[in-house]
């Protein structure tokens, strides 16, 4: 398993998002106003999007280092990985 330098930060972001998501469920169950719930959903969506973007950018940086570094994996393999992960960049 590859651990990138950004993983601890991403884990923290996702744990916070999970906590907020749990709170949103409680808000729904308590009948809180939809505007408040929508605001919290937007915050969770943004946190997850930022975590995803950080993970993808870190992965791309890591793959590019492997391509140009010593003991590099074949360029074709790196290119396939790059293409596979970039499909998640939209949004």
N, C-alpha and C positions, 0 to 999 in steps of 0.2 A: 504494500500500500504506500502510495506517495503522499507525503505530508508537505504542503507548501507553507511558506511563512505566513500567509494570510489566513490559514485555517483557524487558528485560535480566535481571531477577530470575527470571522464568519460564524463560528460556533456561538460566540456571545450574541451576535446580532440575531441569529435564529432562535436562540433561547428567549431573548427578549420578545421577539415576534410571537413565539409560542405562548408566552405569558399573556401578551395582549390579546391573542386569539381566544384564549381561555376566558379572559375578561369580557370579550365580546359575546361569547355564549351566555355568560351570566347576565350581561346587559339585556340580551334578547329575552331571556327567561324572566327577568324582572320588569319587562315592558318599558324599558327606557326609550326615549324619543329616537326615531329613525335617523334624524340628523346626527345625533351623538354616535350612533352605531356606525353610520356611513363614514364619519370622520375617523373612527378607530379602524375600520376596515381599510380605509385609504392608507393609514399609517402602517398597518401590517403589510399591505401590498407593496408599499414603498420600501419597507425594510427588507422584504424578501427579494425584491428587484435589485436593490443595492448589493445584497449578499451574493446574488447570482452573478451580477456584473463583476464584482470583485473576484469571485471564483474563476470566472471565464477569462478575465484579463490576466490573472495570475497564471492560469494554465497556459495561456498563449505565450506569455513571457517565458515560462519554464520550458515549453516545447521548442521555442526558438533558440534558447540557450543550448538545448540538447542537439539541435541540428548543426549549430556552428561550433560546438565544443568538442573536446576530445572524447572519443568513444561514442560519438554521436550515433543515434539510431538512424536508419535509412531515411532519406528525405521523403520518400514516398509514404512511409509510415507516419511521419510527422504531418505531412500534408493531409492525409486521411483523417487524423485526429483533429487537425485544425478545422477542416470542413465539417466534421461531425459536431464539434462544439459551437461553431458559429451559428448554427441553426437556432440556438437558444438566445442569441443576442437580440432578436427582434422583440420589441415591447419595451 
